Amino acid sequence: MFLQWIGIATTTYLVIKLVYYLAQGAYLYFFRTYPDFNKYGKWSVITGATDGIGKETAFQLASRGQNIALISRNTERLKNVAKEIESNHNVQTKCLAIDFSGDEEIYDKIADFLQGLDIGTLVNNVGTDQELVRFLEQSNLSLIIRNLVRVNIMPTLKMTQIVLPGMVERKRGLILNLSAFTILQPIGKFAITNATKSFVDLFSRALSYEYESEGITIQSCRPGAVGTKLSQQFGDLEKMTSIKDYCTSWLATVDKARWTHGHWQHAVEAWVWEKIPTALVQKLSDYFYMEPGAKIMKELEKKK
């Protein structure tokens, strides 16, 4: 009888846990309700704003009445995106061309650029990647290390340092930081990139506890492969979640959780990814990502 009760209790616990996860997933990804982004402030600041998730997020926030401050590397693309936003939505835009792989002095320029704006939302989206080879086999290891730290880690820290004091003073604000669900497992030939993404995720979740009492919402987003230029090394872009669909889903999770995968498909992929034995992850990543990715990167280099 004792063993029977243990079995019943265990089964009940697992069923309740499953129902909880399903209900939580449905709440996050299927009941799409959006916050009033204007309650945080009039301006949204987006890094890496001329392509992919950053660009689409800028358009979606503009469609909800946000003025958009765009920060990215290419001046011409920035002007084109700003012009398109202003022509489609009755909002203001500001542009700043910055290469985030530069020295720390770039953040003085960014601080001056953002001076005086009622910044309600910060989207730390800018990022870069490594070659899909082992650590010591990177073609220019010192440069790779420097760029990954400067582009994947420093902007999240420094941009937060710039905008957070104003948010705390106004007792309102939203910070959205882009990580990746690959952080759930160590992946060979992806060590530096994965580590930098892990930093962003842990920093974001810890900071959310520090500043929630100040009225600040901070969320880490862990997407999988979305149909962006940065993701083309991982396979056919047409088979991935579209950028528009992903951002539409992701922005509906704001204010609902400290972290999210942004889209139900990515949540399912992440759940499976986390449960797979680590040794098998290495083999699968080599088969599905690394070998095809290396071929694609070689082809891109040839075209250049």
Secondary structure, 3 states (H helix, E strand, C coil): CHHHHHHHHHHHHHHHHHHHHHHHHHHHHCCCCCCCHHHCCCEEEEECCCCHHHHHHHHHHHHCCCEEEEEECCHHHHHHHHHHHHHHCCCCEEEEECCCCCCCCHHHHHHHHHCCCCEEEEEECCCCCCCCCCHHHCCCHHHHHHHHHHHHHHHHHHHHHHHHHHHHHHCCEEEEEECCHHHHCCCCCCHHHHHHHHHHHHHHHHHHHHHHHHCEEEEEECCCCECCHHHHHHCCHHHCECHHHHHHHHHCCCCCCCEECCCHHHHHHHHHHHHCCHHHHHHHHHHHHHHHHHHHHHHHHHHC
